Amino acid sequence: MQKARELDPEFNETQSDFGIAFYNREQFRAAMKKSDCDATATFGGKILAVAPDDAEVKKAVTDCAQKQIRQQMREALGNSDWPGALSLANKILAVMPNDEEAQKAVRQCNLAIGHKE
């Protein structure tokens, strides 16, 4: 900020804040278009830090988190990591109780774990 004021005496923090907010919003939208959940979460988090009630950003960040959890659950199932898959399936069900894929994963894990005991 100090350097900006030295270069432009008319510079003020509001302009800088607006520029940063605009940059974060543009990066967020670009990440959404690319289905890049890591970048969506990063820039979405920055937006939510200054605009915590932004419904669009909240939904996008939540959707990305659910996609990542779902992918991890699928990988755990593929690796026969029953406790891990069960934990991840339950995370999905906590947000979406009627999710058929997660319900099926819970049944599959419970059967596998039950057969081991």
WOLINFEN-V495412 format. One record per residue. N is the residue number from 1. RES is the residue in one small letter. SS is DSSP state (hx for helix, st for strand, lp for the rest). Layout:
# WOLINFEN-V495412
n res ss
N RES SS
N RES SS
This chain:
# WOLINFEN-V495412
n res ss
1 m lp
2 q hx
3 k hx
4 a hx
5 r hx
6 e hx
7 l hx
8 d lp
9 p lp
10 e lp
11 f lp
12 n lp
13 e hx
14 t hx
15 q hx
16 s hx
17 d hx
18 f hx
19 g hx
20 i hx
21 a hx
22 f hx
23 y hx
24 n hx
25 r hx
26 e hx
27 q hx
28 f hx
29 r hx
30 a hx
31 a hx
32 m hx
33 k hx
34 k hx
35 s lp
36 d lp
37 c hx
38 d hx
39 a hx
40 t hx
41 a hx
42 t hx
43 f hx
44 g hx
45 g hx
46 k hx
47 i hx
48 l hx
49 a hx
50 v hx
51 a lp
52 p lp
53 d lp
54 d lp
55 a hx
56 e hx
57 v hx
58 k hx
59 k hx
60 a hx
61 v hx
62 t hx
63 d hx
64 c hx
65 a hx
66 q hx
67 k hx
68 q hx
69 i hx
70 r hx
71 q hx
72 q hx
73 m hx
74 r hx
75 e hx
76 a hx
77 l hx
78 g hx
79 n lp
80 s lp
81 d lp
82 w hx
83 p hx
84 g hx
85 a hx
86 l hx
87 s hx
88 l hx
89 a hx
90 n hx
91 k hx
92 i hx
93 l hx
94 a hx
95 v hx
96 m lp
97 p lp
98 n lp
99 d lp
100 e hx
101 e hx
102 a hx
103 q hx
104 k hx
105 a hx
106 v hx
107 r hx
108 q hx
109 c hx
110 n hx
111 l hx
112 a hx
113 i hx
114 g hx
115 h hx
116 k hx
117 e lp
